[in-house]
């Protein structure tokens, strides 16, 4: 260790250190209930759905915008349910990335379905990345 020479830290990139505020994710009980009223987006069973967030970008204790969700069925006697399998990356083969892509597609389909069925709750803005008009 005699050859170690102190030097200044070298930082790569063009980081300014400025924080970028993020939009607060939408939280809406009305929206969550509307999603849960639909059949499961994966197995299509009716009557057991829960509002399930996409897996992309979420972490322990961090939930995404409620509009980034789909209906997935809950556990019931003898059946695990699609929601638990989705959250544990076991619903489809391909691991985490496959579930991120599946979640993105199912959430977009859920938003379209809520609009087509007239179930989009009043006062809830459309998701920014969707190309549909506001309600």
C-alpha positions as CSV (number, residue, x, y, z in Angstrom):
1,X,0.0,0.0,0.0
2,X,3.0,2.3,0.0
3,X,2.4,3.0,-3.7
4,X,-1.1,4.6,-3.2
5,X,-1.1,8.3,-4.1
6,X,-4.0,10.5,-3.1
7,X,-5.7,12.3,-6.0
8,X,-8.8,14.2,-6.8
9,X,-11.9,12.2,-7.6
10,X,-12.7,11.9,-11.3
11,X,-16.4,12.2,-12.3
12,X,-17.6,11.2,-15.7
13,X,-20.4,12.7,-17.7
14,X,-22.0,16.1,-17.3
15,X,-23.8,15.8,-14.1
16,X,-24.8,19.2,-12.8
17,X,-26.1,17.9,-9.5
18,X,-29.4,19.7,-10.0
19,X,-32.4,17.7,-8.9
20,X,-35.3,17.1,-11.4
21,X,-38.7,17.1,-9.7
22,X,-40.9,14.2,-10.7
23,X,-44.6,14.4,-11.1
24,X,-46.5,12.9,-8.3
25,X,-48.2,9.6,-9.4
26,X,-51.9,9.8,-9.6
27,X,-53.7,8.0,-6.7
28,X,-57.5,7.4,-7.1
29,X,-59.7,4.9,-5.3
30,X,-62.3,5.5,-8.1
31,X,-59.8,4.4,-10.7
32,X,-58.6,1.4,-8.8
33,X,-62.2,0.2,-8.3
34,X,-62.9,0.7,-12.0
35,X,-59.9,-1.4,-12.9
36,X,-60.8,-4.1,-10.4
37,X,-64.3,-4.3,-11.9
38,X,-62.9,-5.8,-15.1
39,X,-62.1,-9.5,-15.7
40,X,-58.5,-10.6,-15.1
41,X,-56.3,-9.3,-18.0
42,X,-54.4,-12.6,-18.1
43,X,-56.7,-15.5,-17.4
44,X,-60.0,-13.5,-18.1
45,X,-61.8,-14.9,-15.0
46,X,-64.4,-12.4,-13.7
47,X,-65.2,-11.5,-10.2
48,X,-61.8,-11.9,-8.6
49,X,-59.8,-9.0,-10.0
50,X,-57.6,-6.6,-8.1
51,X,-56.0,-3.4,-9.3
52,X,-52.4,-4.5,-10.1
53,X,-49.6,-2.0,-10.9
54,X,-47.1,-2.6,-13.7
55,X,-43.7,-3.8,-12.4
56,X,-41.5,-1.3,-14.3
57,X,-39.9,1.3,-12.1
58,X,-41.5,0.3,-8.8
59,X,-39.5,-0.7,-5.7
60,X,-40.2,-1.6,-2.2
61,X,-42.9,0.7,-0.9
62,X,-42.9,2.6,-4.2
63,X,-46.1,2.4,-6.4
64,X,-46.5,3.7,-9.8
65,X,-49.3,6.0,-11.1
66,X,-52.6,4.2,-10.6
67,X,-53.3,4.5,-14.3
68,X,-50.3,2.2,-15.0
69,X,-52.3,-0.9,-13.9
70,X,-54.4,-3.8,-15.0
71,X,-56.9,-6.1,-13.4
72,X,-55.3,-9.4,-12.2
73,X,-57.1,-12.1,-10.2
74,X,-56.4,-12.6,-6.5
75,X,-55.6,-15.9,-4.7
76,X,-58.5,-18.1,-3.9
77,X,-58.7,-21.6,-2.4
78,X,-56.4,-23.9,-4.4
79,X,-55.5,-21.2,-6.9
80,X,-52.6,-18.8,-6.6
81,X,-54.0,-16.1,-8.8
82,X,-52.4,-14.1,-11.5
83,X,-51.6,-11.0,-9.4
84,X,-49.1,-12.8,-7.1
85,X,-47.5,-14.7,-10.0
86,X,-47.1,-11.4,-11.9
87,X,-45.5,-9.6,-9.0
88,X,-43.1,-12.5,-8.5
89,X,-42.2,-12.6,-12.3
90,X,-43.7,-16.1,-12.7
91,X,-46.8,-15.4,-14.8
92,X,-45.0,-15.8,-18.1
93,X,-41.6,-17.1,-19.1
94,X,-38.8,-14.5,-19.7
95,X,-38.3,-13.1,-16.2
96,X,-38.4,-9.5,-15.2
97,X,-38.1,-8.0,-18.7
98,X,-41.0,-10.1,-20.0
99,X,-43.2,-9.0,-17.1
100,X,-42.3,-5.4,-17.7
101,X,-43.4,-5.6,-21.3
102,X,-46.5,-7.6,-20.5
103,X,-47.5,-5.2,-17.8
104,X,-47.0,-2.2,-20.1
105,X,-49.2,-3.8,-22.7
106,X,-51.9,-5.0,-20.3
107,X,-52.1,-1.5,-18.6
108,X,-52.5,0.2,-22.0
109,X,-55.2,-2.3,-22.9
110,X,-56.9,-1.7,-19.6
111,X,-57.0,2.1,-20.2
112,X,-58.5,1.5,-23.7
113,X,-61.1,-0.9,-22.2
114,X,-62.1,1.5,-19.5
115,X,-62.6,4.2,-22.1
116,X,-64.5,2.0,-24.6
117,X,-66.8,0.7,-21.9
118,X,-67.5,4.2,-20.5
119,X,-66.0,3.2,-17.2
120,X,-63.2,5.9,-17.0
121,X,-64.0,7.8,-13.8
122,X,-65.0,11.4,-14.1
123,X,-62.3,13.9,-13.1
124,X,-59.4,11.5,-13.7
125,X,-57.1,12.7,-16.5
126,X,-56.1,10.4,-19.3
127,X,-52.6,8.9,-19.0
128,X,-50.1,11.3,-20.6
129,X,-48.6,8.7,-23.0
130,X,-52.0,7.7,-24.4
131,X,-53.1,9.3,-27.6
132,X,-56.8,9.5,-26.6
133,X,-58.6,12.8,-25.9
134,X,-59.3,13.9,-22.3
135,X,-62.5,13.1,-20.5
